[in-house]
Amino acid sequence: MQGRRLDLLAGLFAFLLYLLHLPEGLVWFDSAELLAATCQLGLSHPPGQPLLHLFGQVALQMPFGSAAVRLHLFSAAVGGLAMYVLARWLRRLLAPGNREGAVFAPFLAVCCAGLTSIALQGVRFEVYGLALLLNLGALLSYQRILDGETPRGSMRSLLLFLAASSITHLIAFLGLIAALGGQLLLDRATRIRLFRALSGDHEKGWWPLFTLFGLSPVLYLLLRTEKAGILQWQLIEGPTTFLRYLLGGYYAGRLTATDVLDKGQVLLDLMEQNLPLPLMLLLPLALGVLWRVNKGAATLLLGLVILPVVPILALGIVHADNPDLHGYLTLSVIAQAVLLGQLFFLPLRDGGLPRPGRILIAAGGILLGTLLILRSAPNYHFQERDGQDEVADALARHLPPESVLVFRNDDLVFPLFYLQGCLGERRDVLPVGRFLLQYLENYRRLQRAHPRLFPELPPEGAPLPHLAGERAVLGGGFYAWQVERLLRHLPEGISLAVQPDPQLELQRPAFEPRGFVLEYRADQRPNRALLASLRRMLHPSNGYLRHAQREVFYRDALALTLEEPDALIQEALFDELDRLWGPDAELLVGRGFSLLGQGKPIEAEEVLSEALRLDPDNLAAARSLAVLRSGKRR
């Protein structure tokens, strides 16, 4: 009973942790999967995750808070419940009846709750948190069967969790099957217990659940979409992508010799992008097999090889900055918990180490868990993101109040959720993904097939409900034809700033007079392809940039936020703009800031003085000159 109370406290801690960090607006990393009607429809991905759709609809019926808060609150509750189930499973798996296990199992669950890859799913409405809860529930039921407790009821719950997982997230389901299959193949006794639980129960009424589990992948495909291309992806691309990820080939191909030589982080890159999922799945199984064969060899492997690597692995997962990986790393936490548990509890459970060794391992677990929480916490605190508040403040000052700003999410120098945290109530962050049309088509299919579950979308050309009268910041990358479709849903009086892909050819002035286009890549060094793209878009003949709005962005986006700018490209860019626009005070201010960044204060003073001559009311030029001249006097 005491152990269960501690498990409950671990889940409550996770829920409160996520509750403290809930953002006020809709925030996602992968804006390609979260689209214009998300907050009305309770969706997470454009083709749709059927079970999450239903829960999203339930969450939206809560009578308090905004739609975004309701959805995030659901995720926080799911995350807390998942950590409670994780603690129960770890206690049963690692140290049944062991006093140390009753304490350290919930402690490990708390550590996992604080991991960035887990916490990010607890504070935003996404499918991975729900998939994690269902997978953990399946593993807990599975362990109860192996322990010989209520095999019939445990088998029913196992099949129910498996069926729910298979219609929630396909790759999560494959990972769960891999984990269960590994344990099933581990020893003969496990197989006997499982088959004993399966035998003789067909007349007891659980066979419909077994049938549902067997048919659930087909049900998932039918509910997800009717589009043949998506079916093909699910049947072929999905599993093969999962296998490529397991083998490490998918992300390993992104590592180049330049990355290794320049950054010297090839090991961390591998830890972050390649190894967590397969290693966390396979290493505990290998250790368990070795322990049964030769406990001395397993102890040697534990002390000399695995324990030194675990902190590197764990910190690699914490600092996996590629947002696309966070969801999949969340799914690997099951195997991660097994690994940590095997390392810290295998000697405790089987008596393979003397008491000093057990104390040393327990102390290492406490130290590692504390380090994980301390290193993870800043990564999901939505109000503090690496000093980028100057950029957000600049946008808040310069954007017209009726603007709708559309970014390409892949290239942001600051995350969308951080922009929302800086701007507060002045704007909502409503991500719009690049698969807008795919989302609308698939959602309409779902709506026609299940009209009671999914609300009807506005007719073509009507404003989306949550954009009417809003000052919004929309995230996502668009092709030109997608932007034209998006504009049909925008209310009158709202202008649109679109950041297109720099490799796309945007030749048609399709967005006037409703908006303008600006290239904004502040997270990378400028290159000649980018310069050519900027020249095309900023040329007056394209009609993309109205004169009254051109000073809004180029100074802040191109001069202030570029890290380590290429001086030659910067100068070429400003020369081109000067040729296109003629004498312009704001352009000279941008050039002056660029020269300051290059360590050329004398040249910068001359350019800023010329800017102030052209526009005596230019505060940026006046203040910059005052700072430069005061430095001379000192």
C-alpha positions as CSV (number, residue, x, y, z in Angstrom):
1,M,0.0,0.0,0.0
2,Q,2.8,2.4,0.8
3,G,4.5,1.7,-2.5
4,R,1.2,2.5,-4.4
5,R,0.9,5.8,-2.5
6,L,4.4,6.7,-3.6
7,D,3.5,5.8,-7.2
8,L,0.5,8.0,-6.9
9,L,2.7,10.9,-5.6
10,A,5.0,10.4,-8.6
11,G,2.1,10.7,-11.0
12,L,0.8,13.8,-9.1
13,F,4.2,15.4,-9.2
14,A,4.3,14.9,-13.0
15,F,0.9,16.4,-13.4
16,L,1.7,19.5,-11.3
17,L,5.0,19.9,-13.1
18,Y,3.2,19.9,-16.5
19,L,0.5,22.1,-15.1
20,L,3.0,24.8,-14.1
21,H,4.3,24.9,-17.6
22,L,1.1,24.9,-19.6
23,P,1.3,27.5,-22.4
24,E,-1.7,29.8,-22.9
25,G,-1.8,29.3,-26.7
26,L,-1.5,26.4,-29.1
27,V,2.1,25.5,-29.4
28,W,3.8,22.7,-31.4
29,F,7.2,22.0,-32.7
30,D,6.0,20.2,-35.8
31,S,3.7,22.8,-37.4
32,A,3.5,20.7,-40.5
33,E,1.2,18.5,-38.5
34,L,-0.9,21.1,-36.8
35,L,-3.1,23.2,-38.9
36,A,-5.6,26.0,-39.1
37,A,-8.6,24.5,-37.3
38,T,-6.7,22.6,-34.6
39,C,-8.1,24.4,-31.6
40,Q,-11.7,23.9,-32.8
41,L,-11.3,20.3,-33.9
42,G,-9.0,18.8,-31.3
43,L,-6.7,17.3,-33.8
44,S,-3.0,16.5,-33.7
45,H,-2.0,15.4,-37.1
46,P,-3.4,16.2,-40.6
47,P,-4.4,12.7,-41.6
48,G,-5.7,12.2,-38.1
49,Q,-5.1,9.9,-35.1
50,P,-8.6,8.5,-34.5
51,L,-8.4,7.8,-30.7
52,L,-6.8,11.1,-30.0
53,H,-9.5,12.8,-32.0
54,L,-12.1,11.5,-29.7
55,F,-10.3,12.5,-26.6
56,G,-9.7,15.9,-28.1
57,Q,-13.4,16.4,-28.6
58,V,-14.0,15.4,-25.0
59,A,-11.4,17.9,-23.8
60,L,-12.9,20.7,-25.8
61,Q,-16.2,20.2,-24.0
62,M,-14.7,21.3,-20.7
63,P,-16.5,24.5,-19.4
64,F,-13.4,26.6,-18.6
65,G,-10.3,28.1,-20.2
66,S,-9.5,28.6,-23.9
67,A,-9.6,25.7,-26.3
68,A,-5.8,25.6,-26.2
69,V,-5.7,25.3,-22.4
70,R,-8.3,22.6,-22.4
71,L,-6.3,20.5,-24.9
72,H,-3.0,21.1,-23.0
73,L,-4.7,20.2,-19.7
74,F,-5.7,16.9,-21.2
75,S,-2.1,16.2,-22.1
76,A,-0.9,17.1,-18.6
77,A,-3.5,14.7,-17.1
78,V,-2.4,11.9,-19.5
79,G,1.2,12.6,-18.7
80,G,0.7,12.4,-15.0
81,L,-1.3,9.2,-15.3
82,A,1.4,7.7,-17.5
83,M,4.1,8.4,-14.9
84,Y,1.9,6.7,-12.2
85,V,1.6,3.6,-14.4
86,L,5.3,3.7,-15.1
87,A,6.0,3.8,-11.4
88,R,3.7,0.8,-10.7
89,W,5.2,-1.1,-13.6
90,L,8.8,-0.4,-12.5
91,R,8.1,-1.5,-8.9
92,R,6.6,-4.7,-10.1
93,L,9.2,-5.4,-12.7
94,L,12.4,-4.5,-10.9
95,A,12.0,-5.2,-7.2
96,P,8.8,-6.9,-6.2
97,G,8.5,-6.9,-2.4
98,N,11.8,-5.1,-2.1
99,R,11.8,-2.0,0.2
100,E,14.4,-0.2,-1.9
101,G,12.2,-0.8,-5.0
102,A,9.2,0.7,-3.3
103,V,11.1,4.0,-3.1
104,F,13.3,4.0,-6.2
105,A,10.7,2.9,-8.6
106,P,8.6,6.1,-8.2
107,F,11.8,8.1,-8.0
108,L,12.8,6.8,-11.5
109,A,9.3,7.7,-12.7
110,V,9.8,11.2,-11.4
111,C,13.1,11.4,-13.3
112,C,11.4,10.3,-16.5
113,A,8.7,12.8,-15.9
114,G,11.3,15.6,-15.9
115,L,13.0,14.5,-19.1
116,T,12.6,17.0,-21.9
117,S,11.3,14.4,-24.4
118,I,8.6,13.4,-21.9
119,A,7.7,16.8,-20.4
120,L,7.2,18.3,-23.9
121,Q,4.5,15.9,-24.5
122,G,2.9,16.7,-21.2
123,V,2.5,20.4,-21.9
124,R,1.2,20.3,-25.4
125,F,-1.6,18.4,-27.1
126,E,0.1,15.6,-29.1
127,V,-0.4,11.9,-29.8
128,Y,2.9,10.7,-28.1
129,G,1.8,11.2,-24.5
130,L,-1.4,9.1,-25.1
131,A,0.6,6.5,-26.9
132,L,3.1,6.3,-24.0
133,L,0.2,5.8,-21.5
134,L,-1.3,3.0,-23.5
135,N,2.0,1.3,-24.0
136,L,2.8,1.5,-20.3
137,G,-0.6,0.1,-19.4
138,A,0.0,-2.9,-21.8
139,L,3.4,-3.5,-20.2
140,L,1.9,-3.4,-16.7
141,S,-0.8,-5.9,-17.6
142,Y,1.8,-8.1,-19.3
143,Q,3.9,-8.1,-16.1
144,R,0.9,-9.0,-14.0
145,I,0.4,-12.0,-16.2
146,L,4.0,-13.1,-15.8
147,D,3.7,-12.7,-12.0
148,G,0.7,-15.0,-12.0
149,E,-1.9,-12.4,-10.7
150,T,-5.4,-12.6,-12.1
151,P,-4.3,-13.8,-15.5
152,R,-7.7,-13.6,-17.1
153,G,-8.4,-10.0,-16.2
154,S,-4.8,-9.0,-17.0
155,M,-5.1,-10.7,-20.4
156,R,-8.2,-8.7,-21.1
157,S,-6.6,-5.4,-20.1
158,L,-3.5,-6.3,-22.1
159,L,-5.4,-6.9,-25.3
160,L,-7.5,-3.8,-24.7
161,F,-4.3,-1.6,-24.3
162,L,-2.7,-3.3,-27.4
163,A,-5.8,-2.6,-29.5
164,A,-6.0,1.1,-28.3
165,S,-2.2,1.6,-28.9
166,S,-2.5,0.1,-32.4
167,I,-5.1,2.7,-33.4
168,T,-3.3,5.6,-31.7
169,H,0.2,5.6,-33.2
170,L,1.5,2.9,-35.5
171,I,5.2,3.3,-34.7
172,A,4.5,3.3,-31.0
173,F,2.6,0.1,-31.4
174,L,5.5,-1.5,-33.3
175,G,7.9,-0.4,-30.6
176,L,5.6,-2.0,-28.0
177,I,5.4,-5.3,-29.9
178,A,9.2,-5.3,-30.1
179,A,9.5,-4.8,-26.3
180,L,6.9,-7.5,-25.6
181,G,8.4,-9.9,-28.1
182,G,11.9,-9.4,-26.6
183,Q,10.6,-10.4,-23.2
184,L,8.6,-13.3,-24.6
185,L,11.7,-14.7,-26.3
186,L,13.9,-14.2,-23.2
187,D,13.2,-17.5,-21.4
188,R,10.9,-20.5,-21.6
189,A,9.1,-19.7,-18.3
190,T,7.8,-16.4,-19.7
191,R,6.3,-18.2,-22.7
192,I,4.7,-20.9,-20.5
193,R,3.1,-18.3,-18.3
194,L,1.7,-16.3,-21.2
195,F,0.3,-19.2,-23.0
196,R,-1.2,-20.6,-19.8
197,A,-3.0,-17.3,-19.4
198,L,-4.2,-17.5,-23.0
199,S,-5.5,-21.1,-22.7
200,G,-9.0,-22.1,-21.8
201,D,-10.4,-18.5,-21.7
202,H,-12.2,-18.4,-25.1
203,E,-15.5,-19.2,-23.4
204,K,-15.0,-16.5,-20.8
205,G,-15.7,-13.7,-23.1
206,W,-12.4,-12.1,-23.7
207,W,-12.1,-13.4,-27.3
208,P,-13.8,-10.2,-28.8
209,L,-10.9,-8.2,-27.4
210,F,-8.4,-10.6,-28.9
211,T,-10.2,-10.2,-32.3
212,L,-10.2,-6.4,-31.9
213,F,-6.5,-6.5,-31.2
214,G,-5.9,-8.6,-34.3
215,L,-7.9,-6.4,-36.5
216,S,-7.0,-3.1,-34.9
217,P,-4.2,-2.2,-37.5
218,V,-6.8,-2.5,-40.2
219,L,-9.3,-0.5,-38.2
220,Y,-6.6,2.2,-37.7
221,L,-6.0,2.5,-41.4
222,L,-9.7,2.7,-42.2
223,L,-10.4,5.3,-39.6
224,R,-7.3,7.3,-40.4
225,T,-8.1,8.1,-44.0
226,E,-9.5,6.7,-47.2
227,K,-6.7,8.1,-49.3
228,A,-4.8,5.3,-51.1
229,G,-1.5,7.2,-50.8
230,I,-1.7,7.4,-47.0
231,L,-2.7,3.7,-46.9
232,Q,0.4,2.9,-48.8
233,W,2.5,5.0,-46.5
234,Q,1.1,3.2,-43.5
235,L,1.5,-0.2,-44.9
236,I,5.0,0.3,-46.4
237,E,6.7,3.5,-45.5
238,G,5.7,3.5,-41.9
239,P,7.2,0.1,-40.9
240,T,10.3,0.6,-43.1
241,T,10.9,4.0,-41.6
242,F,10.7,2.5,-38.2
243,L,13.2,-0.2,-39.2
244,R,15.6,2.4,-40.7
245,Y,15.4,4.3,-37.5
246,L,16.2,1.2,-35.5
247,L,19.2,0.5,-37.7
248,G,20.4,4.1,-37.4
249,G,20.6,4.6,-41.1
250,Y,18.0,7.4,-41.4
251,Y,19.7,9.9,-39.2
252,A,23.2,8.7,-39.6
253,G,23.1,9.8,-43.2
254,R,22.8,13.4,-42.1
255,L,26.2,13.3,-40.4
256,T,28.9,14.6,-42.6
257,A,32.7,14.9,-42.3
258,T,32.2,18.7,-41.8
259,D,29.9,18.1,-38.9
260,V,32.5,15.9,-37.3
261,L,35.5,18.2,-37.9
262,D,33.8,21.5,-37.1
263,K,31.7,20.6,-34.1
264,G,33.5,17.6,-32.7
265,Q,30.1,16.2,-31.5
266,V,29.8,13.1,-33.6
267,L,29.3,11.0,-30.4
268,L,26.6,13.2,-29.0
269,D,24.9,13.4,-32.4
270,L,24.8,9.7,-32.6
271,M,23.5,9.5,-29.0
272,E,20.8,12.0,-29.8
273,Q,19.7,10.9,-33.2
274,N,20.6,7.3,-33.6
275,L,21.0,5.2,-30.6
276,P,18.4,5.8,-27.9
277,L,15.5,3.8,-29.2
278,P,17.3,0.6,-30.4
279,L,19.9,0.7,-27.6
280,M,17.3,1.2,-24.9
281,L,15.3,-1.7,-26.3
282,L,18.2,-4.2,-26.9
283,L,20.6,-3.5,-24.0
284,P,18.3,-4.5,-21.2
285,L,17.5,-7.7,-23.0
286,A,21.2,-8.5,-23.6
287,L,22.0,-7.8,-20.0
288,G,19.1,-10.0,-18.8
289,V,20.3,-12.9,-21.0
290,L,23.9,-12.5,-19.9
291,W,22.8,-12.4,-16.2
292,R,21.1,-15.7,-16.6
293,V,24.1,-17.2,-18.3
294,N,26.9,-15.8,-16.2
295,K,26.2,-13.3,-13.4
296,G,29.9,-12.5,-13.0
297,A,30.2,-11.4,-16.6
298,A,27.0,-9.4,-16.3
299,T,28.3,-7.6,-13.2
300,L,31.6,-6.8,-15.1
301,L,29.6,-5.5,-18.1
302,L,27.4,-3.5,-15.7
303,G,30.3,-1.8,-13.9
304,L,32.9,-1.3,-16.7
305,V,30.8,-0.6,-19.8
306,I,27.1,0.2,-19.1
307,L,27.3,2.5,-16.1
308,P,29.8,5.0,-17.6
309,V,27.7,5.2,-20.8
310,V,24.3,5.7,-19.2
311,P,24.8,9.4,-18.2
312,I,26.0,10.1,-21.8
313,L,22.9,8.4,-23.2
314,A,20.6,10.1,-20.8
315,L,22.0,13.6,-21.4
316,G,22.0,12.9,-25.1
317,I,18.3,12.3,-24.9
318,V,17.8,15.4,-22.8
319,H,19.6,17.6,-25.3
320,A,18.1,16.1,-28.5
321,D,17.4,19.5,-29.9
322,N,15.9,18.2,-33.2
323,P,12.2,18.7,-32.4
324,D,11.1,15.9,-34.8
325,L,12.9,13.4,-32.6
326,H,11.2,14.3,-29.3
327,G,8.0,12.3,-30.1
328,Y,9.9,9.2,-31.0
329,L,12.3,9.6,-28.0
330,T,9.2,9.8,-25.8
331,L,8.2,6.4,-27.1
332,S,11.6,5.0,-26.2
333,V,11.2,6.0,-22.5
334,I,9.7,2.6,-21.8
335,A,13.0,0.9,-22.8
336,Q,14.9,3.7,-21.1
337,A,13.2,3.0,-17.9
338,V,13.9,-0.7,-18.3
339,L,17.6,0.1,-18.8
340,L,17.9,2.3,-15.8
341,G,15.9,-0.2,-13.7
342,Q,18.0,-3.1,-14.8
343,L,21.1,-1.2,-14.0
344,F,20.0,-0.1,-10.6
345,F,17.7,-2.9,-9.5
346,L,19.1,-6.1,-11.1
347,P,21.8,-6.5,-8.4
348,L,19.2,-5.5,-5.7
349,R,16.7,-8.1,-6.9
350,D,19.0,-11.1,-7.5
351,G,21.5,-10.4,-4.7
352,G,24.4,-10.2,-7.1
353,L,26.2,-7.4,-5.3
354,P,27.1,-6.8,-1.6
355,R,25.5,-4.0,0.3
356,P,28.2,-1.4,-0.4
357,G,27.8,-2.0,-4.1
358,R,24.0,-1.6,-3.9
359,I,24.4,1.6,-2.0
360,L,26.8,2.9,-4.6
361,I,24.5,2.1,-7.5
362,A,21.5,3.6,-5.6
363,A,23.5,6.8,-5.1
364,G,24.4,6.9,-8.7
365,G,20.7,6.6,-9.6
366,I,19.8,9.5,-7.4
367,L,22.6,11.6,-8.8
368,L,21.7,10.8,-12.4
369,G,18.0,11.4,-11.8
370,T,18.6,14.8,-10.2
371,L,20.9,15.8,-13.0
372,L,18.3,14.8,-15.6
373,I,15.7,17.0,-14.0
374,L,18.0,20.0,-13.5
375,R,19.3,19.8,-17.1
376,S,15.9,19.2,-18.6
377,A,13.8,21.8,-16.9
378,P,15.0,24.9,-18.9
379,N,14.1,23.1,-22.1
380,Y,10.4,23.1,-21.5
381,H,10.0,26.3,-19.6
382,F,8.1,28.5,-22.1
383,Q,9.3,31.8,-20.8
384,E,13.0,31.4,-21.1
385,R,14.6,30.5,-24.4
386,D,18.2,31.5,-24.8
387,G,17.9,35.3,-24.8
388,Q,15.8,35.5,-27.9
389,D,13.4,38.0,-26.3
390,E,15.0,40.8,-28.2
391,V,13.8,39.3,-31.5
392,A,10.3,38.8,-30.2
393,D,10.2,42.3,-28.8
394,A,11.4,43.7,-32.1
395,L,8.6,41.9,-33.9
396,A,6.0,43.0,-31.3
397,R,7.1,46.7,-31.8
398,H,7.2,46.7,-35.6
399,L,4.4,44.5,-36.6
400,P,1.2,46.3,-37.5
401,P,-1.6,45.3,-35.0
402,E,-3.6,43.6,-37.8
403,S,-0.7,41.5,-39.1
404,V,-0.8,37.7,-39.4
405,L,2.8,36.5,-39.5
406,V,3.4,33.1,-41.2
407,F,6.8,31.5,-40.6
408,R,8.4,28.4,-42.0
409,N,8.8,26.4,-38.8
410,D,12.0,24.6,-39.9
411,D,14.0,27.8,-40.0
412,L,13.0,29.7,-37.0
413,V,15.7,31.2,-34.9
414,F,13.3,31.0,-31.9
415,P,10.5,28.5,-31.4
416,L,6.9,29.6,-31.9
417,F,6.0,28.7,-28.3
418,Y,8.6,31.1,-27.1
419,L,7.3,33.9,-29.3
420,Q,3.9,33.3,-27.7
421,G,5.4,33.5,-24.2
422,C,7.1,36.8,-25.0
423,L,4.1,38.4,-26.7
424,G,1.7,37.2,-24.0
425,E,-1.9,38.2,-24.5
426,R,-1.2,40.5,-27.4
427,R,-1.2,37.7,-29.9
428,D,-2.0,34.0,-30.1
429,V,0.4,31.5,-31.6
430,L,-1.7,29.4,-34.0
431,P,0.5,27.1,-36.0
432,V,-0.4,26.4,-39.5
433,G,1.4,23.6,-41.3
434,R,2.5,23.2,-44.8
435,F,0.1,20.3,-45.4
436,L,-2.9,22.6,-45.3
437,L,-4.7,21.1,-48.2
438,Q,-4.0,17.5,-47.2
439,Y,-5.3,18.2,-43.8
440,L,-8.5,19.8,-45.0
441,E,-9.2,17.0,-47.5
442,N,-8.6,14.2,-45.0
443,Y,-10.6,16.0,-42.3
444,R,-13.5,16.4,-44.6
445,R,-13.4,12.7,-45.3
446,L,-13.5,11.9,-41.6
447,Q,-16.3,14.4,-41.1
448,R,-18.4,12.8,-43.8
449,A,-17.8,9.3,-42.4
450,H,-18.3,10.3,-38.8
451,P,-20.4,13.5,-38.7
452,R,-21.3,13.1,-35.0
453,L,-17.6,12.9,-33.9
454,F,-16.1,15.6,-36.1
455,P,-17.6,19.1,-36.5
456,E,-18.1,20.5,-40.0
457,L,-15.5,22.8,-41.4
458,P,-16.5,26.3,-42.7
459,P,-17.4,26.4,-46.4
460,E,-14.7,27.3,-48.9
461,G,-13.8,31.0,-48.7
462,A,-15.2,31.5,-45.2
463,P,-12.9,32.7,-42.4
464,L,-11.8,30.0,-40.0
465,P,-13.7,30.7,-36.7
466,H,-10.7,31.1,-34.5
467,L,-9.1,33.6,-36.9
468,A,-12.0,35.9,-37.1
469,G,-11.1,39.2,-35.3
470,E,-7.8,37.7,-34.0
471,R,-4.4,39.2,-34.2
472,A,-2.5,35.9,-34.8
473,V,0.9,34.6,-35.4
474,L,0.8,31.5,-37.6
475,G,3.6,29.1,-38.0
476,G,4.4,26.9,-41.0
477,G,6.0,26.8,-44.4
478,F,3.9,27.2,-47.5
479,Y,4.0,26.8,-51.2
480,A,2.6,29.7,-53.1
481,W,-0.6,27.9,-54.2
482,Q,-1.2,26.9,-50.6
483,V,-0.9,30.5,-49.4
484,E,-3.5,31.5,-52.0
485,R,-5.9,28.9,-50.5
486,L,-5.1,30.1,-47.0
487,L,-5.9,33.7,-47.9
488,R,-9.5,32.7,-48.7
489,H,-9.9,31.8,-45.0
490,L,-8.5,35.0,-43.6
491,P,-10.8,37.8,-42.4
492,E,-10.8,41.0,-44.3
493,G,-8.4,43.6,-42.9
494,I,-5.7,41.2,-41.8
495,S,-2.5,41.4,-43.8
496,L,-0.3,38.3,-44.3
497,A,3.5,38.0,-44.0
498,V,4.6,34.7,-45.5
499,Q,8.0,33.2,-45.2
500,P,8.4,30.8,-48.1
501,D,11.0,28.1,-48.7
502,P,14.1,29.9,-50.2
503,Q,14.4,27.1,-52.8
504,L,11.0,27.7,-54.2
505,E,10.4,29.9,-57.2
506,L,7.8,32.5,-56.3
507,Q,7.2,34.3,-59.5
508,R,3.5,35.4,-59.2
509,P,2.4,38.4,-57.0
510,A,-0.5,36.3,-55.8
511,F,-0.7,37.9,-52.4
512,E,-1.4,41.5,-53.1
513,P,-3.1,43.5,-51.7
514,R,-3.9,41.1,-48.8
515,G,-0.3,40.6,-47.7
516,F,3.4,40.6,-48.5
517,V,6.2,38.0,-48.6
518,L,9.6,38.3,-46.9
519,E,12.4,35.7,-46.7
520,Y,13.5,35.3,-43.1
521,R,16.2,32.8,-42.3
522,A,17.8,34.2,-39.2
523,D,19.1,30.8,-38.0
524,Q,21.7,30.2,-40.7
525,R,24.5,32.0,-42.3
526,P,23.4,33.7,-45.4
527,N,24.4,32.1,-48.7
528,R,24.3,33.1,-52.3
529,A,21.1,31.1,-53.0
530,L,19.5,33.0,-50.2
531,L,20.7,36.3,-51.6
532,A,19.3,35.4,-55.0
533,S,16.0,34.5,-53.4
534,L,15.9,37.8,-51.5
535,R,16.7,39.8,-54.6
536,R,13.8,38.2,-56.4
537,M,11.3,38.8,-53.6
538,L,12.4,42.3,-52.7
539,H,12.4,43.6,-56.2
540,P,9.7,46.2,-56.6
541,S,8.5,44.7,-59.9
542,N,7.3,41.6,-58.0
543,G,4.9,43.5,-55.9
544,Y,5.6,41.4,-52.9
545,L,6.8,44.1,-50.5
546,R,4.8,47.3,-50.1
547,H,7.0,50.4,-49.4
548,A,5.0,51.3,-46.3
549,Q,5.9,47.9,-44.7
550,R,9.4,47.2,-45.9
551,E,11.1,48.7,-42.8
552,V,9.2,46.3,-40.6
553,F,11.5,43.4,-41.1
554,Y,14.8,43.7,-42.9
555,R,16.7,45.6,-40.3
556,D,15.8,43.3,-37.4
557,A,15.6,40.0,-39.4
558,L,18.6,40.5,-41.6
559,A,21.0,42.7,-39.5
560,L,20.3,42.0,-35.8
561,T,19.5,38.3,-35.6
562,L,22.0,36.8,-38.0
563,E,24.7,35.0,-36.0
564,E,28.2,35.1,-37.4
565,P,27.1,36.9,-40.6
566,D,29.1,36.5,-43.7
567,A,30.4,40.1,-44.2
568,L,30.7,39.9,-48.0
569,I,27.2,38.5,-48.5
570,Q,25.8,41.1,-46.1
571,E,27.4,43.9,-48.0
572,A,26.2,42.4,-51.3
573,L,22.7,42.3,-49.9
574,F,22.7,45.9,-48.7
575,D,24.2,47.0,-52.0
576,E,21.4,45.3,-53.9
577,L,18.7,46.8,-51.6
578,D,20.3,50.2,-52.0
579,R,20.2,49.8,-55.8
580,L,16.6,48.7,-55.8
581,W,15.2,51.2,-53.3
582,G,17.5,54.2,-53.5
583,P,18.5,56.3,-50.5
584,D,16.7,55.0,-47.4
585,A,17.3,55.8,-43.8
586,E,16.2,52.4,-42.5
587,L,18.4,50.6,-45.0
588,L,21.4,52.6,-43.8
589,V,20.6,51.8,-40.2
590,G,20.6,48.1,-41.1
591,R,23.9,48.5,-42.9
592,G,25.3,50.4,-39.9
593,F,24.3,47.6,-37.5
594,S,25.9,45.1,-39.9
595,L,29.2,47.0,-39.8
596,L,29.0,47.2,-36.0
597,G,28.6,43.4,-36.0
598,Q,31.7,43.1,-38.2
599,G,33.8,45.2,-35.7
600,K,33.9,48.4,-37.9
601,P,32.7,51.2,-35.6
602,I,34.2,54.1,-37.8
603,E,32.4,52.9,-41.0
604,A,29.3,52.3,-39.0
605,E,29.3,55.8,-37.6
606,E,29.5,57.3,-41.1
607,V,26.6,55.2,-42.3
608,L,24.4,55.9,-39.3
609,S,25.2,59.7,-39.6
610,E,24.0,59.5,-43.2
611,A,20.8,57.7,-42.0
612,L,20.2,60.4,-39.5
613,R,20.7,63.1,-42.1
614,L,18.0,61.5,-44.3
615,D,15.6,61.0,-41.4
616,P,16.3,63.2,-38.4
617,D,13.6,61.4,-36.4
618,N,15.1,58.0,-36.8
619,L,15.5,56.9,-33.2
620,A,17.6,53.8,-33.9
621,A,20.2,55.9,-35.8
622,A,20.2,58.6,-33.1
623,R,20.6,56.2,-30.2
624,S,23.3,54.1,-32.0
625,L,25.3,57.3,-32.8
626,A,25.0,58.5,-29.2
627,V,26.4,55.2,-27.9
628,L,29.3,55.2,-30.4
629,R,30.2,58.8,-29.7
630,S,30.0,58.4,-25.9
631,G,32.4,55.5,-26.2
632,K,34.8,57.7,-28.1
633,R,34.7,60.4,-25.3
634,R,35.5,57.7,-22.7
